Amino acid sequence: MVTERAIDSAETLLRQWAVQVDNIAPWRLDVLIPAKHLRSVARMLCGTEWGSLSSITVLELDNNGSRYEMIYDFRHGHALVCIRLQLASLVDRVPSLGSICPCAHPFEKSFSERYGIAFY
């Protein structure tokens, strides 16, 4: 029950920025947002002590390298909120979360070196 309440709370907090919300499982919420709102979303989740950033993933959505998605996983106990950003290409600029979630630095550095993603 605690996990389901955490997911409900996250959905309420994030609804204002969401383009799409998917309740994947009772313990997982996927939220697609525009990249320009990433810092606001991270501040809301971390600033309200909802949870913390646990990982960032880059996912290729097609085989020709023209569409990508970045997935930011935030955890609160067993609850998982996946914040998704769609990128038209890897040259899209993405807001850095380093000042909000210091654990984002190694992920961002790795993605800059590996994929050429520019964080600002």
C-alpha positions, 0 to 999 in steps of 0.5 A, a space after each residue: 500500500 505504501 508503494 501505491 500511495 507513493 506512485 499516486 503522489 508522484 502522478 499528482 506532482 508530475 501531471 502538470 508537466 506530463 505529455 503522457 502518463 502510463 501506469 505500467 504496474 502498481 509499483 511503476 509509473 512512466 511519465 513522458 515530458 518535454 526536455 525543457 521541464 526536466 529540471 522542474 520535475 527533478 526538483 519536484 521529486 527530490 525537493 519534496 523528498 519523494 525520492 532520489 535519482 537512481 539511474 539514467 538510460 539512453 535508449 535507441 527507439 529505431 534501428 537507423 539512429 534517428 530517435 532516442 529516449 532518455 529515461 531517468 529513474 527515480 525511486 522511493 522505496 519500492 516505487 519507481 517513476 521513470 521520467 522519459 524524454 524523447 530526442 530527435 537525435 543525439 545532438 539534441 541538448 538536454 538539461 543537466 541534473 548535476 546541480 539538483 541530483 549530484 549522482 547524475 554527473 557520472 551518467 551525464 559525463 558518460 553519455 557525453 563521451 559515448 554518444 555526444 549528448 550535450 548537457 546544459 
